[in-house]
Amino acid sequence: MSPVVYLSLGSNLGDRRESLRAAVNAVAEKIEVKAVSSFYETAPLGFVEQPMFLNLAMGADTRLDPASLLVVLKDVEHRVGRRPTFRWGPRVVDIDILLYGDEILHSSDLEIPHPHMTERAFVLVPLAEIALDVRHPVLDVTIQQLRDNVEGRESVRRVEDGDAPS
């Protein structure tokens, strides 16, 4: 059986909805997408003088190992229009691997579970929509528990597909 991978996607440049849709479709060419959350609008983290983000989470089955999946996701980011910028800067699309089954991985290129996912409402709120009962493999708590205890979750606003600003 293939591991279930959970990804976080965000965009705050250009047509955010279209960029996220294009990224989801491009990812779906490589792995079997099982669930995609609603869109959520959130304030930027770190460098705050930039446009609001649109975020979503997705779950998929994959036969790719984590390193190969990362290569695929970086290629998708580039194809959708991401270009190098500064840390926490604006971006057309950003895709992070949050969870990869129960895998725990620490390498120079990749950490699974994502090391900051438990601190980020913009990750946990969309993720809880599609993976409420999934357990964090290190903390052994559910995504619902993480979401319910993360600071700032009230500021993560679900937007209907037609209502989300571009």
VOGU-3710 file (C-alpha; in Angstrom, 3 decimals, decimal comma):
1> mspvvylslg> 0,000/0,000/0,000  1,252/3,475/-0,886  1,917/5,967/1,897  -0,493/8,875/2,246  1,264/12,187/1,900  -0,173/15,514/3,048  0,917/18,746/1,393  0,398/22,425/2,128  0,096/24,837/-0,807  0,099/28,626/-0,681
11> snlgdrresl> 0,118/31,555/-3,088  0,113/35,332/-2,727  1,157/36,630/-6,159  -0,853/36,894/-9,346  -4,095/34,958/-9,663  -3,748/32,963/-6,465  -6,678/30,634/-7,123  -5,465/29,806/-10,610  -1,907/29,225/-9,372  -3,132/26,837/-6,682
21> raavnavaek> -5,430/25,017/-9,114  -2,561/24,671/-11,599  -0,300/23,322/-8,849  -2,910/20,783/-7,684  -3,435/19,620/-11,277  0,309/19,338/-11,900  0,820/17,363/-8,680  -2,088/15,099/-9,705  -0,135/14,146/-12,835  2,500/12,510/-10,590
31> ievkavssfy> 0,654/11,218/-7,524  -2,900/10,064/-6,822  -4,731/12,972/-5,190  -7,337/11,805/-2,679  -8,501/15,051/-1,053  -8,136/18,804/-1,489  -9,306/21,284/1,142  -11,164/24,514/0,604  -9,257/27,744/0,022  -8,258/29,693/3,138
41> etaplgfveq> -7,052/33,282/3,183  -4,329/34,173/5,658  -1,968/36,987/6,508  1,687/36,561/5,530  4,168/35,195/8,064  7,590/36,708/8,664  7,834/39,520/6,111  4,351/41,040/6,483  4,560/43,820/3,873  3,154/41,632/1,103
51> pmflnlamga> -0,242/40,458/-0,195  -2,484/38,036/1,689  -1,972/34,330/1,054  -4,449/31,823/-0,255  -3,727/28,364/1,201  -5,031/24,831/0,893  -4,043/21,320/1,909  -4,114/18,154/-0,126  -3,762/14,466/0,582  -2,509/11,890/-1,899
61> dtrldpasll> -1,205/8,369/-2,301  2,283/8,113/-3,736  4,783/5,483/-4,730  7,526/8,117/-4,810  9,999/8,155/-1,945  10,158/11,465/-0,015  13,258/12,782/-1,836  11,762/12,023/-5,258  8,477/13,620/-4,222  10,341/16,763/-3,172
71> vvlkdvehrv> 11,981/16,949/-6,621  8,560/16,614/-8,277  7,072/19,345/-6,066  9,953/21,762/-6,729  9,462/21,147/-10,456  5,730/21,864/-10,108  6,492/25,108/-8,252  8,799/26,178/-11,073  6,323/25,185/-13,803  3,536/27,144/-12,125
81> grrptfrwgp> 5,764/30,219/-11,960  7,714/30,309/-8,707  11,038/32,084/-8,946  13,730/32,480/-6,281  13,058/35,230/-3,742  13,945/35,919/-0,127  12,831/33,789/2,823  9,160/34,321/3,645  8,839/36,579/0,611  5,916/36,694/-1,807
91> rvvdidilly> 5,529/33,740/-4,145  3,330/32,482/-6,953  3,190/29,067/-5,298  4,809/27,259/-2,386  4,356/23,528/-1,762  5,503/21,861/1,458  5,450/18,195/2,439  3,774/18,056/5,847  3,425/14,332/6,478  4,496/11,231/4,574
101> gdeilhssdl> 2,669/8,319/6,156  4,224/7,690/9,567  7,692/8,487/8,239  10,132/10,530/10,309  12,953/11,938/8,222  15,753/14,401/8,954  18,038/15,203/6,029  19,780/18,316/4,777  17,044/18,788/2,149  13,909/17,603/3,877
111> eiphphmter> 12,353/17,166/7,313  9,236/15,068/7,783  6,988/15,809/9,578  7,396/19,437/8,522  9,205/21,036/11,478  6,915/24,091/11,717  3,533/22,622/10,828  2,389/22,480/14,465  2,919/26,241/14,867  1,087/27,376/11,734
121> afvlvplaei> -2,656/27,900/11,700  -2,552/28,441/7,928  -1,312/24,840/7,637  -3,383/23,140/10,342  -6,803/24,632/9,568  -6,895/23,446/5,921  -5,196/20,164/6,856  -7,809/19,446/9,534  -10,528/19,770/6,894  -9,158/16,702/5,068
131> aldvrhpvld> -7,196/14,846/7,771  -8,914/15,522/11,085  -8,080/12,171/12,703  -4,609/11,672/11,219  -1,974/11,470/13,942  1,288/13,395/13,995  3,932/10,625/13,994  6,202/12,320/16,537  3,733/13,993/18,897  1,079/11,232/18,681
141> vtiqqlrdnv> -1,794/13,721/18,662  -4,396/14,241/15,950  -4,423/17,065/13,444  -7,689/18,158/15,074  -5,937/18,475/18,444  -3,092/20,442/16,880  -5,534/22,738/15,060  -7,628/23,321/18,162  -4,559/24,446/20,107  -2,672/26,497/17,516
151> egresvrrve> -2,419/30,230/18,018  -4,127/32,386/15,384  -6,568/29,818/14,031  -9,394/32,374/14,227  -7,635/34,533/11,627  -7,584/31,758/9,004  -10,642/32,552/6,904  -12,264/29,941/4,671  -13,294/31,442/1,350  -15,724/29,960/-1,101
161> dgdaps> -14,208/29,223/-4,474  -16,158/32,049/-6,110  -15,572/34,470/-3,227  -11,805/34,198/-2,954  -10,069/37,262/-4,274  -7,502/36,417/-6,927
//
